[in-house]
């Protein structure tokens, strides 16, 4: 698991519930620091989730996403399925994690 993405995926009755937190400062570019200077924009732009190597979810994010955002979603799946998640920010830094459904 990556230091930048924390994920928990659990299956119950054929439905997988995924909860994840992306550790990211998420600055919109509109906030000012204590000296009145604009803090440069630095936010999550995109995310993609793969299930067993096939695309499952494609996310378009932006400057309105909060610091260390929490995301949650569900889909039909089973224990042992492999989830891979990759997020890219406005500085083209990638955050990736992979894990199995429990």
KOLGUPA-256557 format. One line per 8 residues: number of its first residue (from 1); their letters; for each residue x, z, y of N, C-alpha, C. Coordinates in steps of 0.2 Angstrom, whole numbers, plus 5000, padded with zeros to 4 digits. Atoms other than C-alpha are relative to their C-alpha. Example, Ala and Ser with C-alpha at 12.3 -4.5 7.8 and 13.67 -1.06 7.14 Angstrom:
BEGIN
1) as) 5004,5000,4994,5062,5039,4978,5004,5000,5006 | 4996,4999,4994,5068,5036,4995,4996,5003,5005
***
This chain:
BEGIN
1) xxxxxxxx) 5004,5000,4994,5000,5000,5000,5004,5000,5006 | 4996,5001,4994,5006,4996,5017,4999,5006,5005 | 5001,4994,4996,5009,5010,5030,4995,4998,5006 | 5004,5002,4995,4998,5000,5042,4993,4999,4998 | 5007,5000,5002,4982,4999,5032,4999,5005,4994 | 5002,4995,5005,4974,5013,5022,4993,4997,4997 | 5006,5003,5003,4961,5007,5009,4997,5004,4994 | 5003,4997,5006,4949,5015,4996,4994,4995,4998
9) xxxxxxxx) 5005,5004,5003,4938,5004,4985,4998,5003,4994 | 5003,4997,5005,4926,5011,4973,4994,4996,4997 | 5006,5004,5003,4913,5003,4961,4995,5005,4997 | 5005,4996,5003,4897,5010,4956,4994,4995,4999 | 5006,5004,5002,4883,5001,4947,5001,4992,5002 | 4998,5007,4998,4892,4984,4950,5001,4998,5007 | 4999,5001,4993,4893,4986,4969,5007,5004,5002 | 4993,4998,4998,4911,4989,4976,4999,5002,5008
17) xxxxxxxx) 5000,4997,4994,4911,5000,4992,5008,5000,5003 | 4993,5000,4997,4927,4997,5003,5000,5004,5006 | 4999,4996,4993,4933,5009,5017,5007,4999,5001 | 4993,5001,4998,4949,5005,5027,5001,5002,5007 | 4998,4998,4993,4958,5011,5042,5006,4996,5001 | 4995,5004,4998,4970,4999,5051,5004,5004,5005 | 4996,4997,4995,4984,5009,5060,5003,4996,5005 | 4998,5005,4995,4985,5000,5076,4999,5003,5007
25) xxxxxxxx) 5002,4997,4994,4986,5004,5095,4994,4997,5004 | 5006,5004,4997,4973,4991,5100,4999,5001,5007 | 5001,5000,4992,4976,4989,5119,4996,4994,5002 | 5004,5006,4998,4963,4977,5127,5004,4996,5006 | 4997,5004,4995,4975,4973,5142,4996,5002,5007 | 5004,4998,4994,4962,4981,5154,5002,5007,5003 | 4999,4993,4998,4968,4999,5154,5006,5001,5004 | 4994,4999,4996,4980,5006,5167,5003,5006,4997
33) xxxxxxxx) 4996,4994,5002,4994,5019,5163,5000,5005,5006 | 5000,4994,4995,4997,5035,5173,5003,4997,5006 | 4997,5003,4994,5007,5024,5186,4995,4995,5003 | 5005,5005,4997,4992,5012,5189,5002,4993,4997 | 4998,5006,5003,5001,4998,5179,4995,4998,4994 | 5003,5003,5006,4991,4987,5167,5004,5001,4994 | 4997,5000,5006,4995,4991,5149,4999,4993,4997 | 5000,5007,5003,4999,4974,5140,4995,5000,4994
41) xxxxxxxx) 5004,5001,5006,4986,4968,5128,5004,5000,4994 | 4997,5000,5007,4990,4971,5110,4994,5002,4995 | 5006,4998,5004,4975,4970,5098,5000,4996,4994 | 5001,5004,5006,4970,4964,5081,4996,4994,5001 | 5003,5007,4998,4965,4945,5081,4996,4998,4993 | 5003,5002,5006,4961,4941,5063,5001,5004,4994 | 4999,4996,5007,4959,4948,5045,4997,4996,4995 | 5003,5003,5006,4956,4941,5028,5001,5004,4994
49) xxxxxxxx) 5000,4996,5006,4951,4949,5012,4999,4995,4994 | 5001,5004,5006,4954,4941,4995,4998,5005,4995 | 5002,4996,5006,4946,4947,4979,5003,4996,4994 | 4996,5004,5005,4957,4942,4964,5002,4993,5002 | 4996,5006,4998,4966,4929,4974,4995,4995,5004 | 5004,5004,4997,4950,4921,4981,4997,5003,5006 | 5003,4997,4994,4944,4923,4999,4993,5003,4999 | 5007,4997,5000,4930,4935,5001,4997,5001,5007
57) xxxxxxxx) 5002,4999,4993,4929,4939,5020,5005,4998,5005 | 4996,5002,4995,4936,4931,5035,4998,5003,5007 | 5002,4996,4994,4936,4942,5051,5004,4997,5006 | 4998,5001,4993,4938,4937,5069,5000,5006,5004 | 5000,4994,4996,4943,4952,5079,5002,4999,5007 | 4998,5002,4993,4947,4954,5098,5002,5007,5003 | 4998,4994,4996,4952,4966,5112,4995,5006,5000 | 5005,4995,5000,4936,4976,5110,5000,5005,4994
65) xxxxxxxx) 4999,4996,5006,4941,4983,5093,5004,5007,5002 | 4997,4993,4998,4946,5002,5095,5007,5001,4997 | 4994,4998,5003,4962,5010,5091,4999,5003,4993 | 5000,4998,5007,4965,5013,5072,4993,4999,4998 | 5006,5001,5002,4949,5004,5068,4998,5002,4993 | 5003,4999,5007,4938,5009,5053,4995,4995,4998 | 5004,5006,5002,4930,4995,5043,4997,5002,4993 | 5003,4998,5006,4918,4997,5029,4995,4994,4998
73) xxxxxxxx) 5005,5006,5002,4909,4983,5018,4999,5001,4992 | 5002,4999,5007,4901,4981,5001,5000,4993,4997 | 5001,5006,5003,4901,4967,4988,4999,5001,4992 | 5001,4999,5008,4897,4964,4969,5007,4999,4997 | 4994,5000,5003,4912,4968,4959,5001,5005,4994 | 4999,4996,5006,4920,4978,4945,5006,5004,5001 | 4994,4996,5000,4933,4991,4942,5006,4996,4998 | 4994,5004,5002,4951,4983,4941,5000,4994,5004
81) xxxxxxxx) 4999,5006,4996,4947,4969,4953,5005,5002,5005 | 4994,5000,4995,4962,4966,4965,4997,4998,5007 | 5001,5001,4993,4959,4967,4984,5006,4999,5004 | 4994,5001,4995,4972,4960,4996,4997,4999,5007 | 5003,5001,4993,4969,4962,5015,5006,4999,5004 | 4994,5001,4996,4980,4955,5028,4996,4999,5007 | 5002,5000,4993,4977,4958,5047,5006,4997,5004 | 4995,5002,4996,4986,4949,5061,4998,5002,5007
89) xxxxxxxx) 5001,4997,4993,4988,4956,5079,5002,4994,5005 | 4999,5005,4994,4990,4947,5096,5008,4999,5001 | 4993,5001,4999,5009,4949,5094,5003,4996,4993 | 4999,5003,5006,5008,4940,5077,5004,5004,4995 | 4998,4996,5005,5013,4955,5067,4994,5001,4995 | 5005,5000,5005,5004,4956,5050,5000,5007,4997 | 5002,4993,5004,4997,4972,5041,4997,4998,4994 | 5003,5002,5006,4994,4969,5023,5000,5006,4995
97) xxxxxx) 5001,4995,5006,4988,4980,5008,4997,4997,4994 | 5003,5002,5007,4984,4977,4990,4998,5006,4996 | 5001,4995,5005,4975,4988,4978,4994,4998,4995 | 5005,5001,5005,4963,4989,4963,4994,5004,5002 | 5006,4996,5000,4945,4994,4963,5000,5005,4995 | 5000,4994,5004,4943,5011,4956,4993,5001,4997
***
